């Protein structure tokens, strides 16, 4: 499915709800500038939640290769955008993933695709971190996986406390990354070159 040209069932119904929301907010949904807004928002929301229709495990297994490499593989600075399930406002930042293979590797772009799939669902950062780690761990069965996410949350920037520069960092790890030494090796590699959001 191409999310820019193909949309899921329920699109028209979703647009009707957004038209009602505009009215409830005190707007006139029939004025020129808003006439097409309900459908635009409905399409945008289907694109932003397209991860519900995609299988991240299949993405990894479609590019699975037998390989004896057993050192750390790091894919860092993966840009992502997601929607906070509490306020349906965006949060965004970077995901850093490391794994140590155990006989199999996957295409590097597939790691970024896994991030994309899970982030295109209504999320909280903590669960997003765990889901990425668990998917890679359960599918590739490596010696270990570690995921670190650094993000800014619009629900903190635009409403509530309105703090513009706070960054939330979460991590999840398994296997050999249970060892402090291995985790520190990964974190030191991130600190050396990782760019700020």
Contact map, one row per residue, 1 for C-alpha under 8 A:
11100100000000000000000000000000000000000000000000000000000000000000000000000000000000000000000000000000000000000000000000000000000000000000000000000000000000000000000000000000000000000000000000000
11111100000000000000000000000000000000000000000000000000000000000000000000000000000000000000000000000000000000000000000000000000000000000000000000000000000000000000000000000000000000000000000000000
11111110000000000000000000000000000000000000011001000000000000000000000000000000000000000000000000000000000000000000000000000000000000000000000000000000000000000000000000000000000000000000000000000
01111110000000000000000000000000000000000000001000000000000000000000000000000000000000000000000000000000000000000000000000000000000000000000000000000000000000000000000000000000000000000000000000000
01111110000000000000000000000000000000000000000000000000000000000000000000000000000000000000000000000000000000000000000000000000000000000000000000000000000000000000000000000000000000000000000000000
11111111000000000000000000000000000000000000000000000000000000000000000000000000000000000000000000000000000000000000000000000000000000000000000000000000000000000000000000000000000000000000000000000
00111111101000000000000000000000000000000010010000000000000000000000000000000000000000000000000000000000000000000000000000000000000000000000000000000000000000000000000000000000000000000000000000000
00000111111000000000000000000000000000000000010000000000000000000000000000000000000000000000000000000000000000000000000000000000000000000000000000000000000000000000000000000000000000000000000000000
00000011111000000000000000000000000000000000000000000000000000000000000000000000000000000000000000000000000000000000000000000000000000000000000000000000000000000000000000000000000000000000000000000
00000001111111000000000000000000000000000000000000000000000000000000000000000000000000000000000000000000000000000000000000000000000000000000000000000000000000000000000000000000000000000000000000000
00000011111111100000000000000000000000100110010000000000000000000000000000000000000000000000000000000000000000000000000000000000000000000000000000000000000000000000000000000000000000000000000000000
00000000011111110000000000000000000000100100000000000000000000000000000000000000000000000000000000000000000000000000000000000000000000000000000000000000000000000000000000000000000000000000000000000
00000000011111111000000000000000000000000000000000000000000000000000000000000000000000000000000000000000000000000000000000000000000000000000000000000000000000000000000000000000000000000000000000000
00000000011111111100000000000000000000100100000000000000000000000000000000000000000000000000000000000000000000000000000000000000000000000000000000000000000000000000000000000000000000000000000000000
00000000001111111110000000000000000001111100000000000000000000000000000000000000000000000000000000000000000000000000000000000000000000000000000000000000000000000000000000000000000000000000000000000
00000000000111111111000000000000000001000000000000000000000000000000000000000000000000000000000000000000000000000000000000000000000000000000000000000000000000000000000000000000000000000000000000000
00000000000011111111100000000000000001000000000000000000000000000000000000000000000000000000000000000000000000000000000000000000000000000000000000000000000000000000000000000000000000000000000000000
00000000000001111111110000000000000001101100000000000000000000000000000000000000000000000000000000000000000000000000000000000000000000000000000000000000000000000000000000000000000000000000000000000
00000000000000111111111000001000000011000000000000000000000000000000000000000000000000000000000000000000000000000000000000000000000000000000000000000000000000000000000000000000000000000000000000000
00000000000000011111111100000000000000000000000000000000000000000000000000000000000000000000000000000000000000000000000000000000000000000000000000000000000000000000000000000000000000000000000000000
00000000000000001111111110000000000000000000000000000000000000000000000000000000000000000000000000000000000000000000000000000000000000000000000000000000000000000000000000000000000000000000000000000
00000000000000000111111111111000000000000000000000000000000000000000000000000000000000000000000000000000000000000000000000000000000000000000000000000000000000000000000000000000000000000000000000000
00000000000000000011111111111000000000000000000000000000000000000000000000000000000000000000000000000000000000000000000000000000000000000000000000000000000000000000000000000000000000000000000000000
00000000000000000001111111100000000000000000000000000000000000000000000000000000000000000000000000000000000000000000000000000000000000000000000000000000000000000000000000000000000000000000000000000
00000000000000000000111111100000000000000000000000000000000000000000000000000000000000000000000000000000000000000000000000000000000000000000000000000000000000000000000000000000000000000000000000000
00000000000000000000011111110000000000000000000000000000000000000000000000000000000000000000000000000000000000000000000000000000000000000000000000000000000000000000000000000000000000000000000000000
00000000000000000000011111111000000000000000000000000000000000000000000000000000000000000000000000000000000000000000000000000000000000000000000000000000000000000000000000000000000000000000000000000
00000000000000000000011001111110010000000000000000000000000000000000000000000000000000000000000000000000000000000000000000000000000000000000000000000000000000000000000000000000000000000000000000000
00000000000000000010011000111110011000000000000000000000000000000000000000000000000000000000000000000000000000000000000000000000000000000000000000000000000000000000000000000000000000000000000000000
00000000000000000000000000011111011000000000000000000000000000000000000000000000000000000000000000000000000000000000000000000000000000000000000000000000000000000000000000000000000000000000000000000
00000000000000000000000000011111111000000000000000000000000000000000000000000000000000000000000000000000000000000000000000000000000000000000000000000000000000000000000000000000000000000000000000000
00000000000000000000000000000111111000000000000000000000000000000000000000000000000000000000000000000000000000000000000000000000000000000000000000000000000000000000000000000000000000000000000000000
00000000000000000000000000000011111110000000000000000000000000000000000000000000000000000000000000000000000000000000000000000000000000000000000000000000000000000000000000000000000000000000000000000
00000000000000000000000000011111111111000000000000000000000000000000000000000000000000000000000000000000000000000000000000000000000000000000000000000000000000000000000000000000000000000000000000000
00000000000000000000000000001111111111000000000000000000000000000000000000000000000000000000000000000000000000000000000000000000000000000000000000000000000000000000000000000000000000000000000000000
00000000000000000000000000000000111111110000000000000000000000000000000000000000000000000000000000000000000000000000000000000000000000000000000000000000000000000000000000000000000000000000000000000
00000000000000000010000000000000111111111000000000000000000000000000000000000000000000000000000000000000000000000000000000000000000000000000000000000000000000000000000000000000000000000000000000000
00000000000000111110000000000000011111111100000000000000000000000000000000000000000000000000000000000000000000000000000000000000000000000000000000000000000000000000000000000000000000000000000000000
00000000001101100100000000000000000111111110000000000000000000000000000000000000000000000000000000000000000000000000000000000000000000000000000000000000000000000000000000000000000000000000000000000
00000000000000100000000000000000000111111111000000000000000000000000000000000000000000000000000000000000000000000000000000000000000000000000000000000000000000000000000000000000000000000000000000000
00000000000000100100000000000000000011111111100000000000000000000000000000000000000000000000000000000000000000000000000000000000000000000000000000000000000000000000000000000000000000000000000000000
00000000001101100100000000000000000001111111110000000000000000000000000000000000000000000000000000000000000000000000000000000000000000000000000000000000000000000000000000000000000000000000000000000
00000010001000000000000000000000000000111111111000000000000000000000000000000000000000000000000000000000000000000000000000000000000000000000000000000000000000000000000000000000000000000000000000000
00000000000000000000000000000000000000011111111100000000000000000000000000000000000000000000000000000000000000000000000000000000000000000000000000000000000000000000000000000000000000000000000000000
00000000000000000000000000000000000000001111111110000000000000000000000000000000000000000000000000000000000000000000000000000000000000000000000000000000000000000000000000000000000000000000000000000
00100011001000000000000000000000000000000111111111000000000000000000000000000000000000000000000000000000000000000000000000000000000000000000000000000000000000000000000000000000000000000000000000000
00110000000000000000000000000000000000000011111111000000000000000000000000000000000000000000000000000000000000000000000100000000000000000000000000000000000000000000000000000000000000000000000000000
00000000000000000000000000000000000000000001111111100000000000000000000000000000011000000000000000000000000000000000000110000000000000000000000000000000000000000000000000000000000000000000000000000
00000000000000000000000000000000000000000000111111110000000000000000000000000000000000000000000000000000000000000000000111000000000000000000000000000000000000000000000000000000000000000000000000000
00100000000000000000000000000000000000000000011111111100000000000000000000000000000000000000000000000000000000000000100110000000000000000000000000000000000000000000000000000000000000000000000000000
00000000000000000000000000000000000000000000000111111110000000000000000000000000000000000000000000000000000000000001111110000000000000000000000000000000000000000000000000000000000000000000000000000
00000000000000000000000000000000000000000000000011111100000000000000000000000000000000000000000000000000000000000000100110000000000000000000000000000000000000000000000000000000000000000000000000000
00000000000000000000000000000000000000000000000001111110000000000000000000000000000000000000000000000000000000000000000000000000000000000000000000000000000000000000000000000000000000000000000000000
00000000000000000000000000000000000000000000000001111111000000000000000000000000000000000000000000000000000000000000100000000000000000000000000000000000000000000000000000000000000000000000000000000
00000000000000000000000000000000000000000000000000101111111000000000000000000000000000000000000000000000000000000000100000000000000000000000000000000000000000000000000000000000000000000000000000000
00000000000000000000000000000000000000000000000000000111111100000000000000000000000000000000000000000000000000001100110000000000000000100000000000000000000000000000000000000000000000000000000000000
00000000000000000000000000000000000000000000000000000011111110000000000000000000000000000000000000000000000000000100000000000000000000110010000000000000000000000000000000000000000000000000000000000
00000000000000000000000000000000000000000000000000000011111111000000000000000000000000000000000000000000000000000000000000000000000000000000000000000000000000000000000000000000000000000000000000000
00000000000000000000000000000000000000000000000000000011111111100000000000000000000000000000000000000000000001001100000000000000000000000000000000000000000000000000000000000000000000000000000000000
00000000000000000000000000000000000000000000000000000001111111110000000000000000000000000000000000000000011001100100000000000000000000010011000000000000000000000000000000000000000000000000000000000
00000000000000000000000000000000000000000000000000000000111111110000000000000000000000000000000000000000010000000000000000000000000000000011000000000000000000000000000000000000000000000000000000000
00000000000000000000000000000000000000000000000000000000011111110000000000000000000000000000000000000000000000000000000000000000000000000000000000000000000000000000000000000000000000000000000000000
00000000000000000000000000000000000000000000000000000000001111111000000000000000000000000000000000000000011001000000000000000000000000000000000000000000000000000000000000000000000000000000000000000
00000000000000000000000000000000000000000000000000000000000111111100000000000000000000000000000000000001111000000000000000000000000000000000000000000000000000000000000000000000000000000000000000000
00000000000000000000000000000000000000000000000000000000000000111110000000000000000000000000000000000001110000000000000000000000000000000000000000000000000000000000000000000000000000000000000000000
00000000000000000000000000000000000000000000000000000000000000011111000000000000000000000000000000000011100000000000000000000000000000000000000000000000000000000000000000000000000000000000000000000
00000000000000000000000000000000000000000000000000000000000000001111100000000000000000000000000000000011100000000000000000000000000000000000000000000000000000000000000000000000000000000000000000000
00000000000000000000000000000000000000000000000000000000000000000111110000000000000000000000000000001111000000000000000000000000000000000000000000000000000000000000000000000000000000000000000000000
00000000000000000000000000000000000000000000000000000000000000000011111000000000000000000000000000001110000000000000000000000000000000000000000000000000000000000000000000000000000000000000000000000
00000000000000000000000000000000000000000000000000000000000000000001111100000000000000000000000000011110000000000000000000000000000000000000000000000000000000000000000000000000000000000000000000000
00000000000000000000000000000000000000000000000000000000000000000000111110000000000000000000000000011000000000000000000000000000000000000000000000000000000000000000000000000000000000000000000000000
00000000000000000000000000000000000000000000000000000000000000000000011111000000000000000000000001111000000000000000000000000000000000000000000000000000000000000000000000000000000000000000000000000
00000000000000000000000000000000000000000000000000000000000000000000001111100000000000000000000001111000000000000000000000000000000000000000000000000000000000000000000000000000000000000000000000000
00000000000000000000000000000000000000000000000000000000000000000000000111110000000000000000000111100000000000000000000000000000000000000000000000000000000000000000000000000000000000000000000000000
00000000000000000000000000000000000000000000000000000000000000000000000011111100000000000000000111000000000100110000000000000000000000000000000000000000000000000000000000000000000000000000000000000
00000000000000000000000000000000000000000000000000000000000000000000000001111100000000000000011110000000000000000000000000000000000000000000000000000000000000000000000000000000000000000000010001000
00000000000000000000000000000000000000000000000000000000000000000000000000111110000000000000011100000000000000000000000000000000000000000000000000000000000000000000000000000000000000000000000001100
00000000000000000000000000000000000000000000000000000000000000000000000000111111000000000000011100000000000000010010000000000000000000000000000000000000000000000000000000000000000000000000000000000
00000000000000000000000000000000000000000000000000000000000000000000000000001111100000000001111000000000000000000000000000000000000000000000000000000000000000000000000000000000000000000000000000000
00000000000000000000000000000000000000000000000000000000000000000000000000000111110000000001111000000000000000000011001000000000000000000000000000000000000000000000000000000000000000000000000000000
00000000000000000000000000000000000000000000000000000000000000000000000000000011111000000111100000000000000000000000001100000000000000000000000000000000000000000000000000000000000000000000000000000
00000000000000000000000000000000000000000000000100000000000000000000000000000001111100000111000000000000000000000000001111100000000000000000000000000000000000000000000000000000000000000000000000000
00000000000000000000000000000000000000000000000100000000000000000000000000000000111110011110000000000000000000000000001111110000000000000000000000000000000000000000000000000000000000000000000000000
00000000000000000000000000000000000000000000000000000000000000000000000000000000011111111110000000000000000000000000000001111000000000000000000000000000101000000000000000000000000000000000000000000
00000000000000000000000000000000000000000000000000000000000000000000000000000000001111111000000000000000000000000000000001110000000000000000000000000000000000000000000000000000000000000000000000000
00000000000000000000000000000000000000000000000000000000000000000000000000000000000111110000000000000000000000000000000000000000000000000000000000000000000000000000000000000000000000000000000000000
00000000000000000000000000000000000000000000000000000000000000000000000000000000000111111000000000000000000000000000000000000000000000000000000000000000001000000000000000000000000000000000000000000
00000000000000000000000000000000000000000000000000000000000000000000000000000000001111111100000000000000000000000000000001000000000000000000000000000000000000000000000000000000000000000000000000000
00000000000000000000000000000000000000000000000000000000000000000000000000000000001110111110000000000000000000000000000000000000000000000000000000000000111000000000000000000000000000000000000000000
00000000000000000000000000000000000000000000000000000000000000000000000000000000111100011111000000000000000000000000000000000000000000000000000000000000111000000000000000000000000000000000000000000
00000000000000000000000000000000000000000000000000000000000000000000000000000000111100001111100000000000000000000000000000000000000000000000000000000011111000000000000000000000000000000000000000000
00000000000000000000000000000000000000000000000000000000000000000000000000000011110000000111110000000000000000000000000000000000000000000000000000000011100000000000000000000000000000000000000000000
00000000000000000000000000000000000000000000000000000000000000000000000000000011100000000011111000000000000000000000000000000000000000000000000000001111000000000000000000000000000000000000000000001
00000000000000000000000000000000000000000000000000000000000000000000000000011111000000000001111100000000000000000000000000000000000000000000000000001110000000000000000000000000000000000000000000001
00000000000000000000000000000000000000000000000000000000000000000000000000011111000000000000111110000000000000000010000000000000000000000000000000111100000000000000000000000000000000000000000000000
00000000000000000000000000000000000000000000000000000000000000000000000001111100000000000000011111000000000000000000000000000000000000000000000000111000000000000000000000000000000000000000000000000
00000000000000000000000000000000000000000000000000000000000000000000000001110000000000000000001111100000000000100000000000000000000000000000000011110000000000000000000000000000000000000000000000000
00000000000000000000000000000000000000000000000000000000000000000000000111100000000000000000000111110000000000000000000000000000000000000000000011100000000000000000000000000000000000000100000000000
00000000000000000000000000000000000000000000000000000000000000000000000111000000000000000000000011111000000000000000000000000000000000000000011111000000000000000000000000000000000000000000000000000
00000000000000000000000000000000000000000000000000000000000000000000011110000000000000000000000001111100000000000000000000000000000000000000011110000000000000000000000000000000000000000000000000000
00000000000000000000000000000000000000000000000000000000000000000001111110000000000000000000000000111111100000000000000000000000000000000001111100000000000000000000000000000000000000000000000000000
00000000000000000000000000000000000000000000000000000000000000000001110000000000000000000000000000011111000000000000000000000000000000000000111000000000000000000000000000000000000000000000000000000
00000000000000000000000000000000000000000000000000000000000000000111110000000000000000000000000000001111100000000000000000000000000000000000010000000000000000000000000000000000000000000000000000000
00000000000000000000000000000000000000000000000000000000000000011111000000000000000000000000000000001111110000000000000000000000000000000001010000000000000000000000000000000000000000000000000000000
00000000000000000000000000000000000000000000000000000000000000011110000000000000000000000000000000001011111000000000000000000000000000000001000000000000000000000000000000000000000000000000000000000
00000000000000000000000000000000000000000000000000000000000110111000000000000000000000000000000000000001111101100000000000000000000000000001000000000000000000000000000000000000000000000000000000000
00000000000000000000000000000000000000000000000000000000000100110000000000000000000000000000000000000000111111100000000000000000000000000000000000000000000000000000000000000000000000000000000000000
00000000000000000000000000000000000000000000000000000000000000000000000000100000000000000000000000000000011111110000000000000000000000000000000000000000000000000000000000000000000000000000000000000
00000000000000000000000000000000000000000000000000000000000000000000000000000000000000000000000000000000001111111000000000000000000000000000000000000000000000000000000000000000000000000000000000000
00000000000000000000000000000000000000000000000000000000001100100000000000000000000000000000000000000000011111111100000000000000000000000000000000000000000000000000000000000000000000000000000000000
00000000000000000000000000000000000000000000000000000000000100000000000000100000000000000000000010000000011111111110000000000000000000000000000000000000000000000000000000000000000000000000000000000
00000000000000000000000000000000000000000000000000000000000000000000000000100100000000000000000000000000000111111111000000000000000000000000000000000000000000000000000000000000000000000000000000000
00000000000000000000000000000000000000000000000000000001001000000000000000000000000000000000000000000000000011111111100000000000000000000000000000000000000000000000000000000000000000000000000000000
00000000000000000000000000000000000000000000000000000001101100000000000000000000000000000000000000000000000001111111110000000000000100000000000000000000000000000000000000000000000000000000000000000
00000000000000000000000000000000000000000000000000000000000000000000000000000101000000000000001000000000000000111111111000000000000100000000000000000000000000000000000000000000000000000000000000000
00000000000000000000000000000000000000000000000000100000000000000000000000000001000000000000000000000000000000011111111100000000000000000000000000000000000000000000000000000000000000000000000000000
00000000000000000000000000000000000000000000000001110111000000000000000000000000000000000000000000000000000000001111111110000000000000000000000000000000000000000000000000000000000000000000000000000
00000000000000000000000000000000000000000000000000100001000000000000000000000000000000000000000000000000000000000111111110000001001100000000000000000000000000000000000000000000000000000000000000000
00000000000000000000000000000000000000000000000000100000000000000000000000000001111000000000000000000000000000000011111111100001000000000000000000000000000000000000000000000000000000000000000000000
00000000000000000000000000000000000000000000001111110000000000000000000000000000111000000000000000000000000000000001111111000000000000000000000000000000000000000000000000000000000000000000000000000
00000000000000000000000000000000000000000000000111110000000000000000000000000000011000000000000000000000000000000000111111100000000000000000000000000000000000000000000000000000000000000000000000000
00000000000000000000000000000000000000000000000010000000000000000000000000000000011110010000000000000000000000000000001111110000000000000000000000000000000000000000000000000000000000000000000000000
00000000000000000000000000000000000000000000000000000000000000000000000000000000011110000000000000000000000000000000001011111011000000000000000000000000000000000000000000000000000000000000000000000
00000000000000000000000000000000000000000000000000000000000000000000000000000000001110000000000000000000000000000000000001111111000000000000000000000000000000000000000000000000000000000000000000000
00000000000000000000000000000000000000000000000000000000000000000000000000000000000100000000000000000000000000000000000000111111100000000000000000001000000000000000000001000000000000000000000000000
00000000000000000000000000000000000000000000000000000000000000000000000000000000000000000000000000000000000000000000000000011111110000000000000000000000000000000000000001100000000000000000000000000
00000000000000000000000000000000000000000000000000000000000000000000000000000000000000000000000000000000000000000000000000111111111000000000000000000000000000000000000000000000000000000000000000000
00000000000000000000000000000000000000000000000000000000000000000000000000000000000000000000000000000000000000000000011000111111111100000000000000000000000000000000000000000000000000000000000000000
00000000000000000000000000000000000000000000000000000000000000000000000000000000000000000000000000000000000000000000000000001111111110000000000000111000000000000000000001110000000000000000000000000
00000000000000000000000000000000000000000000000000000000000000000000000000000000000000000000000000000000000000000000000000000111111111000000000000100000000000000000000000110000000000000000000000000
00000000000000000000000000000000000000000000000000000000000000000000000000000000000000000000000000000000000000000000010000000011111111100000000000000000000000000000000000000000000000000000000000000
00000000000000000000000000000000000000000000000000000000000000000000000000000000000000000000000000000000000000000110010000000001111111110000000000100000000000000000000000000000000000000000000000000
00000000000000000000000000000000000000000000000000000000000000000000000000000000000000000000000000000000000000000000000000000000111111111000000011100000000000000000000000011100000000000000000000000
00000000000000000000000000000000000000000000000000000000000000000000000000000000000000000000000000000000000000000000000000000000011111111100000000000000000000000000000000000000000000000000000000000
00000000000000000000000000000000000000000000000000000001100000000000000000000000000000000000000000000000000000000000000000000000001111111110000000000000000000000000000000000000000000000000000000000
00000000000000000000000000000000000000000000000000000000100100000000000000000000000000000000000000000000000000000000000000000000000111111111100010000000000000000000000000000000000000000000000000000
00000000000000000000000000000000000000000000000000000000000000000000000000000000000000000000000000000000000000000000000000000000000011111111110110000000000000000000000000000100000000000000000000000
00000000000000000000000000000000000000000000000000000000000000000000000000000000000000000000000000000000000000000000000000000000000001111111100000000000000000000000000000000000000000000000000000000
00000000000000000000000000000000000000000000000000000000100110000000000000000000000000000000000000000000000000000000000000000000000000111111100000000000000000000000000000000000000000000000000000000
00000000000000000000000000000000000000000000000000000000000110000000000000000000000000000000000000001001110000000000000000000000000000011111110000000000000000000000000000000000000000000000000000000
00000000000000000000000000000000000000000000000000000000000000000000000000000000000000000000000000001100000000000000000000000000000000011111111100000000000000000000000000000000000000000000000000000
00000000000000000000000000000000000000000000000000000000000000000000000000000000000000000000000000111111000000000000000000000000000000001001111110000000000000000000000000000000000000000000000000000
00000000000000000000000000000000000000000000000000000000000000000000000000000000000000000000000000111100000000000000000000000000000000000000111110000000000000000000000000000011000000000000000000000
00000000000000000000000000000000000000000000000000000000000000000000000000000000000000000000000000111000000000000000000000000000000000001000111111000000000000000000000000001111100000000000000000000
00000000000000000000000000000000000000000000000000000000000000000000000000000000000000000000000011110000000000000000000000000000000010011000011111100000000000000000000000001111100000000000000000000
00000000000000000000000000000000000000000000000000000000000000000000000000000000000000000000000011100000000000000000000000000000000010000000000111110000000000000000000000111100100000100000000000000
00000000000000000000000000000000000000000000000000000000000000000000000000000000000000000000001111000000000000000000000000000000110110000000000011111000000000000000000000111000000000000000000000000
00000000000000000000000000000000000000000000000000000000000000000000000000000000000000000000001110000000000000000000000000000000100000000000000001111100000000000000000011110000000000000000000000000
00000000000000000000000000000000000000000000000000000000000000000000000000000000000000000000111100000000000000000000000000001000100000000000000000111110000000000000000111100000000000000000000000000
00000000000000000000000000000000000000000000000000000000000000000000000000000000000000000000111000000000000000000000000000000000000000000000000000011111000000000000001111000000000000000000000000001
00000000000000000000000000000000000000000000000000000000000000000000000000000000000000000011110000000000000000000000000000000000000000000000000000001111100000000000001110000000000000000000000000001
00000000000000000000000000000000000000000000000000000000000000000000000000000000000000000011100000000000000000000000000000000000000000000000000000000111110000000000111100000000000000000000000000000
00000000000000000000000000000000000000000000000000000000000000000000000000000000000100001111000000000000000000000000000000000000000000000000000000000011111110000000001000000000000000000000000000000
00000000000000000000000000000000000000000000000000000000000000000000000000000000000000001110000000000000000000000000000000000000000000000000000000000001111111100000000000000000000000000000000000000
00000000000000000000000000000000000000000000000000000000000000000000000000000000000100101110000000000000000000000000000000000000000000000000000000000000111111110100000000000000000000000000000000000
00000000000000000000000000000000000000000000000000000000000000000000000000000000000000000000000000000000000000000000000000000000000000000000000000000000111111111111000000000000000000000000000000000
00000000000000000000000000000000000000000000000000000000000000000000000000000000000000000000000000000000000000000000000000000000000000000000000000000000111111111111000000000000000000000000000000000
00000000000000000000000000000000000000000000000000000000000000000000000000000000000000000000000000000000000000000000000000000000000000000000000000000000011111110100000000000000000000000000000000000
00000000000000000000000000000000000000000000000000000000000000000000000000000000000000000000000000000000000000000000000000000000000000000000000000000000011111111100000000000000000000000000000000000
00000000000000000000000000000000000000000000000000000000000000000000000000000000000000000000000000000000000000000000000000000000000000000000000000000000001111111100000000000000000000000000000000000
00000000000000000000000000000000000000000000000000000000000000000000000000000000000000000000000000000000000000000000000000000000000000000000000000000000000110111110000000000000000000000000000000000
00000000000000000000000000000000000000000000000000000000000000000000000000000000000000000000000000000000000000000000000000000000000000000000000000000000001111111111000000000000000000000000000000000
00000000000000000000000000000000000000000000000000000000000000000000000000000000000000000000000000000000000000000000000000000000000000000000000000000000000110001111110000000000000000000000000000000
00000000000000000000000000000000000000000000000000000000000000000000000000000000000000000000000000000000000000000000000000000000000000000000000000000000000110000111110000000000000000000000000000000
00000000000000000000000000000000000000000000000000000000000000000000000000000000000000000000000000000000000000000000000000000000000000000000000000000001000000000011111000000000000000000000000000000
00000000000000000000000000000000000000000000000000000000000000000000000000000000000000000000000000000000000000000000000000000000000000000000000000000001000000000011111100000000000000000000000000000
00000000000000000000000000000000000000000000000000000000000000000000000000000000000000000000000000000000000000000000000000000000000000000000000000000111100000000000111110000000000000000000000000000
00000000000000000000000000000000000000000000000000000000000000000000000000000000000000000000000000000000000000000000000000000000000000000000000000001111000000000000011111000000000000000000000000000
00000000000000000000000000000000000000000000000000000000000000000000000000000000000000000000000000000000000000000000000000000000000000000000000000011110000000000000001111100000000000000000000000000
00000000000000000000000000000000000000000000000000000000000000000000000000000000000000000000000000000000000000000000000000001100100000000000000000011100000000000000000111110000000000000000000000000
00000000000000000000000000000000000000000000000000000000000000000000000000000000000000000000000000000000000000000000000000000100110000000000000001111000000000000000000011111000000000000000000000000
00000000000000000000000000000000000000000000000000000000000000000000000000000000000000000000000000000000000000000000000000000000110010000000000001110000000000000000000001111100000000000000000000000
00000000000000000000000000000000000000000000000000000000000000000000000000000000000000000000000000000000000000000000000000000000000010000000000111100000000000000000000000111110110000000000000000000
00000000000000000000000000000000000000000000000000000000000000000000000000000000000000000000000000000000000000000000000000000000000010001000000111000000000000000000000000011111110000000000000000000
00000000000000000000000000000000000000000000000000000000000000000000000000000000000000000000000000000000000000000000000000000000000000000000001110000000000000000000000000001111110000000000000000000
00000000000000000000000000000000000000000000000000000000000000000000000000000000000000000000000000000000000000000000000000000000000000000000001110000000000000000000000000000111111001000000000000000
00000000000000000000000000000000000000000000000000000000000000000000000000000000000000000000000000000000000000000000000000000000000000000000000111000000000000000000000000001111111101100000000000000
00000000000000000000000000000000000000000000000000000000000000000000000000000000000000000000000000000000000000000000000000000000000000000000000000000000000000000000000000001111111101100000000000000
00000000000000000000000000000000000000000000000000000000000000000000000000000000000000000000000000000000000000000000000000000000000000000000000000000000000000000000000000000001111111100000000000000
00000000000000000000000000000000000000000000000000000000000000000000000000000000000000000000000000000000000000000000000000000000000000000000000000000000000000000000000000000000111111110000000000000
00000000000000000000000000000000000000000000000000000000000000000000000000000000000000000000000000000000000000000000000000000000000000000000000000000000000000000000000000000000001111111000000000000
00000000000000000000000000000000000000000000000000000000000000000000000000000000000000000000000000000000000000000000000000000000000000000000000000000000000000000000000000000001111111111100000000000
00000000000000000000000000000000000000000000000000000000000000000000000000000000000000000000000000000000000000000000000000000000000000000000000001000000000000000000000000000000111111111110000000000
00000000000000000000000000000000000000000000000000000000000000000000000000000000000000000000000000000000000000000000000000000000000000000000000000000000000000000000000000000000000111111111000000000
00000000000000000000000000000000000000000000000000000000000000000000000000000000000000000000000000000000000000000000000000000000000000000000000000000000000000000000000000000000000011111111100000000
00000000000000000000000000000000000000000000000000000000000000000000000000000000000000000000000001000000000000000000000000000000000000000000000000000000000000000000000000000000000001111111110000000
00000000000000000000000000000000000000000000000000000000000000000000000000000000000000000000000000000000000000000000000000000000000000000000000000000000000000000000000000000000000000111111111000000
00000000000000000000000000000000000000000000000000000000000000000000000000000000000000000000000000000000000000000000000000000000000000000000000000000000000000000000000000000000000000011111111100000
00000000000000000000000000000000000000000000000000000000000000000000000000000000000000000000000000000000000000000000000000000000000000000000000000000000000000000000000000000000000000001111111110000
00000000000000000000000000000000000000000000000000000000000000000000000000010000000000000000000000000000000000000000000000000000000000000000000000000000000000000000000000000000000000000111111111000
00000000000000000000000000000000000000000000000000000000000000000000000000000000000000000000000000000000000000000000000000000000000000000000000000000000000000000000000000000000000000000011111111000
00000000000000000000000000000000000000000000000000000000000000000000000000000000000000000000000000000000000000000000000000000000000000000000000000000000000000000000000000000000000000000001111111000
00000000000000000000000000000000000000000000000000000000000000000000000000000000000000000000000000000000000000000000000000000000000000000000000000000000000000000000000000000000000000000000111111100
00000000000000000000000000000000000000000000000000000000000000000000000000011000000000000000000000000000000000000000000000000000000000000000000000000000000000000000000000000000000000000000011111110
00000000000000000000000000000000000000000000000000000000000000000000000000001000000000000000000000000000000000000000000000000000000000000000000000000000000000000000000000000000000000000000000011111
00000000000000000000000000000000000000000000000000000000000000000000000000000000000000000000000000000000000000000000000000000000000000000000000000000000000000000000000000000000000000000000000001111
00000000000000000000000000000000000000000000000000000000000000000000000000000000000000000000110000000000000000000000000000000000000000000000000000000110000000000000000000000000000000000000000000111
